[in-house]
């Protein structure tokens, strides 16, 4: 599965409530060593939440100017990182979340 197959898809929780769109994925090393495993997706309600908020946010630049940190927090508050087993994508992606075809 490629990240491009997931980005931009509508994301819903397990109860059918809309969460937003997938704007990024989080992968971690798995077993066997050298293989990556999809663990989380980052979902945002608005496109600018990801484009601005997380790129200049406090996670990336914790010691930057206070005004930039404040604006980044404001813009990124609608983006959330969720485990893949708590997200349902529409349209469904083949192999999501754990690689089954």
C-alpha positions, -999 to +999 in steps of 0.1 A: +000+000+000+012+035-008+006+066+012-009+083-018-037+057-018-048+070+016-042+107+014-073+128+008-098+101+016-127+109+039-122+094+074-150+083+097-149+068+132-163+034+140-197+050+148-200+066+114-192+102+124-171+121+099-137+130+112-123+149+081-098+139+055-065+119+058-037+144+054-007+123+066+002+088+078+025+076+106+046+045+101+069+027+126+094+000+123+079-034+127+089-071+126+109-082+107+134-054+111+135-031+081+097-034+074+075-004+081+040-008+096+012+018+093+002+027+128-017+060+127-033+085+104-035+122+108-070+135+100-078+172+096-112+189+091-096+217+070-068+217+045-050+245+062-049+226+095-022+204+082-006+227+057+001+255+082-006+243+117+017+212+120+044+225+097+052+255+118+036+242+150+050+238+185+059+201+177+084+212+151+097+245+166+091+244+204+114+274+210+102+297+182+085+330+186+054+329+208+032+344+182+040+317+156+034+290+182+001+306+191-011+308+155+001+273+148-019+259+178-050+278+166-047+265+131-039+229+140-065+223+166-088+205+142-062+179+132-059+147+151-037+116+151-057+084+153-048+047+154-057+030+121-080+005+138-103+034+149-107+049+114-129+038+085-121+053+051-145+062+023-140+049-004-124+019+013-087+014+005-075-021-003-052-034+024-062-007+050-056-009+079-034-040+083-025-050+048-053-075+040-062-074+004 
